[in-house]
Amino acid sequence: MAKREHWGSRIGFILAAAGSAIGLGNIWKFPYIAGQNGGAAFVVVYLGCIVGIGFPLMLAEFAIGRKTQKDPLGAFRNLRPQGRWFLVGGLGILASFLIFSYYSVVAGWTLGYIYKAASGVFSNFAVPEEAGVHFASFVSNPWWAISCHAAFMSLCMVIVIGGIKAGIERWSKILMPILFLILVGLVLRGITLEGSMRGVQFFLKADFTQLNWTSVLTALGHAFFTLSLAMGIMITYGSYLSKEDNLVSSAFMVVFLDTLIALMAGLAIFSSIFAMGLDPAAGPGLTFHILPAVFQRMPAGILFGTMFFLLLAIAALTSGISLLEVVVTFFIDEKGWSRRKAVLSLGSAVFILGILTALSFGVLENVKIFGWRNFFEGLDFICANLLLPIGALLTAIFVGWVWGMRPAIQEVRSGNPRFLFAPLWSFLIRFVSPVAVAIIIVAKLMGKAF
Ligand code: PHE
């Protein structure tokens, strides 16, 4: 068998993993959930979840991947050949496959909106309602929805076909600095607008009265999603690491960059929204309903609007490739397929499945699976509320109790012989993470969170 490819540099790996973590969750979701849950008070809770649960789990996934040098299913089987633990890896691969099918549709909208922003369509929107109507007609148009989805999927396939070094690493090294520069530009634009300081205050001033148990669950759930955990991604990316790499400092950098970008996105968005006198608590529609109206009112809005949607598209692209890579690595490692064959056939399969989501906002809107939810809502519910938390719970239990902390710590020590906080890590993985995730699962099943 051919020798396994490895990342060409530490920074390349960090940027690729950060690229996966930084996605629509940071720029589209984090600002609006922070806006709805008391601004800075929510941010404090969220940071606690990231540090206490997200970071330890990311380190655990890196350790599983690097130890076994295998796709997620092979990795679990390799560490525990008896029993059915390999299914946990399989669950992550399945989640990646399913999530990619609808992530690509939403990411496709951002491509469509780059075009709309650049061609000045936003100048027609005097009020957010008009932007909302325009958005609804855009996503319900099958031609637009499917062609944007196809365009996004093709970009992901072109990058992943290049492999780890020449594809994912190379493009992450190009795209992530661009993403950062655009965001710096948008933050500067936002905070220099007249009246923006009220937005900055809103985002940075802690209002603990808005915080309740649901906010805590939201923060915890978002911590997994934003760090791309429980989907086999960090196991897969970790499997291309070599034994000399320092897992702790890499995980730290990824978590740090992810948080930094989310905070910067919040700052850019809230300063602009307040300066333009629009509604900060608009919820999920914030990006596509409110922001076009913000850009319409802002000086040089065409330029900044285009930059904003380009930012979203880049963030989505580096996340999309990580989802595809999980599934591709599985078929390469387990079925012996060539990378080319895996990318072409799996990309096409995910594309076809995604068509059902693309049509869920138009012709298929009222087609309910089992009379329950439409295709997109059903898929999102199953993945976000069941597959991901269950995957995270089983991963923590596996590392903490089945594979065991001793070999896990030994793996982390390769490349980082000191690893002073090994006992703390062990405590967090064995006790804190499983309990916290179990609480989320129960709460979600009872319909409390989100
Ligand atoms: N972490 C990404 C984000 O914040 C989301 C994502 C989830 C990416 C799953 C890949 C896989 O948007």
Residues whose N, C-alpha, C, O or C-beta is under 5 A from the ligand:
A	BS01	LIG	S20 A21 I22 G23 L24 G25 N26 F225 T226 L227 S228 S319 L323
